[in-house]
Amino acid sequence: MKGIILAGGKGTRLYPTTIAVSKQLLPIYDKPLIYYPISTLLLAGIKDILIISTPDDIEQYIKLLGNGEKLGINFTYKVQDQPKGLAEAFILGEDFIGDDDVCLILGDNIFWGARLLELLQGAKNSNEHATIFGYPVANPTEFGVVEFDEAGNVLSLEEKPEKPKSKYAVPGLYFYDNSVIEIAKNIKPSPRGELEITAVNNEYLKRKQLKVQKLFRGIAWLDTGTASNMLRAGMFVETVQDRQGLYIACIEEIAWRQGFINDEQLRNIGTELKQTDYGKYILSLLDKE
């Protein structure tokens, strides 16, 4: 399975902060925001990752992440000239995806929880054509919303409905089989001129090939679309790391624990960053082992 991180857009809701820098390069506590979706893909066991961003920002992602060799993975990059909708990611990434299945995650979504590894690897290794998730929220009008019947079957999907039919929002994490490329090419733009991911999900629903899994209680989904949400996300990460002494979204640790890199490679990374708490944490992992 391949992974795609959509890190484009102008981040207008965060102006003036994002006038000169991509939102996903801003820090959430002690690491760039994009580290969090990368960590989600790595936890799922996905090693081939395409990062899609704007013409102005793509070079900054390359500077930050390189080709992924240090983590034992592969980063590829693609420019999205204009924000034409989430589903355009599959068209832009067609050559990258090839004949594989694909997981799309939005660059500003953070997932954390004790059973997250189980959830992600279960979705990756399932035989479902499409797996998305439902997460209970207090403000469903701001998200895509999924409606269930009493047996838990999916009845409908709506994008930012004025009168939501449930409290379950669809987070920015989607697992699809290879037919998503063909589906994305054939959906029509919405009234706002974008290829909506809800249209892709509705096509799978129409084909009776869509699975919506409710996220376990105890799994946190943080959307960082506004300044207040980014602040709350940073405070959440700081609190967990300070209390537990374990880092959230340390991509080097995850790559090491997944067997993508060995002890020596991890030590080299930690040594490069040894003047920071982040680097000291990486080195401490080897001492604990």
Secondary structure, 3 states (H helix, E strand, C coil): CEEEEECCCCCHHHCCCCCCCCHHHCEECCEECCHHHHHHHHHCCCCEEEEEECCCCHHHHHHHHCCCHHHCCEEEEEECCCCCCCCHHHHHCHHHHCCCCEEEEECCEEEECCCHHHHHHHHHHCCCCEEEEEEECCCHHHCEEEEECCCCCEEEEEECCCCCCCCEECCCEEEECCCHHHHHHHCCCCCCCCCCHHHHHHHHHHCCCEEEEECCCCCEEEECCCHHHHHHHHHHHHHHHHHHCCCCCCHHHHHHHCCCCCHHHHHHHHHHCCCCHHHHHHHHHHHHC
